[in-house]
Amino acid sequence: MTEKTIYKILLFMARKPGLSVEAFRDYYETHHAPLAMRYSSGITRYIRRYIDRQPHPETGPGDDIPYDVITELWFEDERIFSGSLDYMKTNIMPDDIIADELNLFDRASFRMATVVERESDMSQAGRPGP
C-alpha cells in the first residue's frame, strides 16, 4: 500500500459570545464556509469538527474546553501547505473574511497548529502479540 502524506493546519475557534451553538453551526456552514472556500485553492479537504463537550469521570463536565470548532485544512502538496502556513502566520485575512468572522467568532480565541499523523492498523487490534 502506498502511503500519502497529508499536511494539516488546525484552527481552534470559539463562537461569538451570545451566539447559540445551533446558530453558530448554521452560520458557519451556510455563510462562512462558502466564503472561505473562495480563498481555498490548493486545499484538498476543508473540515469543520464541531465540539460537543462531554463529562469525564476524573476531570469533570468539560465546560472548560474553550473552543466550539476545530477547522482542518488538508494539503497534499507540501509547497502549497508551507506557503499557506507562512501566509496565515504573518498576514491578516482579507477584509471580507474578517467582517464575516466578526459575525461568528470570538476572534481573540483563535489558535493555530499543525499536526503530524500516525495511523495504527486496527485490523490487528485485540490479537496476541508476536
Buried (B, 14 or more C-beta within 10 A) or exposed (E): EEEEEBBBBBBBBBBBEEBEEEEBBEBBEEEBBEBBEEEEEEBBEEEBEBBEEEEEEEEEEEEEEEBBBBBBBBBBBEEBBEEBBEEBEEEEBEEEBEEBBEEBBBEEBEEBEEEEEEEEEEEEEEEEEE
